[in-house]
């Protein structure tokens, strides 16, 4: 992208957090600070990001609306309420975007994202118009049939676990969402289904998604590693 | 299996632990006790296990040989030195097995295995002769080409991350290792390649494999959860 191009970020934090055992996965403290605040900060900090849209559930809407546009959230131009599925929430965020050339989509439940990871994604997306952070898969993955009988063990060296940030040319992601028919687990899948190439770039094993109390504990462990 | 059938376990702990940053991944303490001792104990405890073979690297051989056959390792009939690849180590262990009908193979780097997980595997293996512990995959997995361009996003609901224990009829696993040509990342893969069906059974997200210092920290977090 050129310096003239505008970049917007959508932070998706509308999930219900059913697996958090009663802990609020958006505002639970991590290293003494709310998960969502940590997830948003690198976008606020990066000089390449012009605008941030935060998508939350009903219960967090008022709180986030008050934070928007001020202090640490000065780039947050819009807060909106998400939908049932993750992709419904991203769709809601896309509708709130101002004029922009690129869109960076990030999970609010990934608080350990860094400025570098975001900016590396913007760089990677130049090539094809779409890029997603990913790491090599450590586990052996098997494809099963309905009876849990193994159908296939795909070669691990070709497998990546994708994360966010995922970065898209604004026209591509908007078209992909317009064409979307199926339920998907990440935004890049819709872009692939719309016929575009997606480039994976090097994410980080530390960039975990917090969905269970164990994940939150692990995030504390990872944070401490950086403090040393 | 019937009560008359004999079950042997192979605990594979011959990896170099290159990613442990100098920490000995076999004898590093976890909750005050060596990883390998924890990994072995449920096999020692289970009434269904008759014999244990422990496969280690050169550097741990003498220490393990002295532990074998005594006290907490009374079922450990053999200690042997592994090979370059994980599958070479398992092959070495298979050669040391006494008379048995079933073989349970387990990673020495998975210290949070339980008696229940082992016995559930033995139960599951009745159906097809082969069973592996596995959990649903949480991440979105993508298959890439050499240029890191996404080739496919397989539907996540059909994906499982396999673990150990993996349980096999002795004749099946021996035949699979005899026929083995390719490098694989788990034993079930060789059994699949030999033309046998492998059934996956419900593993545990807590049954992590320790390959990095972060994993060891996470294992401590998981252990503490059980102490509460």
Interface residues (C-beta under 8 A of the other chain):
Chain A: X128 X132 X134 X137 X138 X139 X140 X141 X142 X143 X144 X145 X147 X148 X149 X150 X151 X153 X154 X156 X158 X159 X160 X161 X162 X163 X184 X185 X186 X188 X189 X192 X197 X198 X199 X200 X201 X205 X206 X209 X211 X212 X214 X217 X218 X221 X222 X225
Chain B: X128 X132 X134 X137 X138 X139 X140 X141 X142 X143 X144 X145 X147 X148 X149 X150 X151 X153 X154 X156 X158 X159 X160 X161 X162 X163 X184 X185 X186 X188 X189 X192 X197 X198 X199 X200 X201 X205 X209 X211 X212 X214 X217 X218 X221 X222 X225
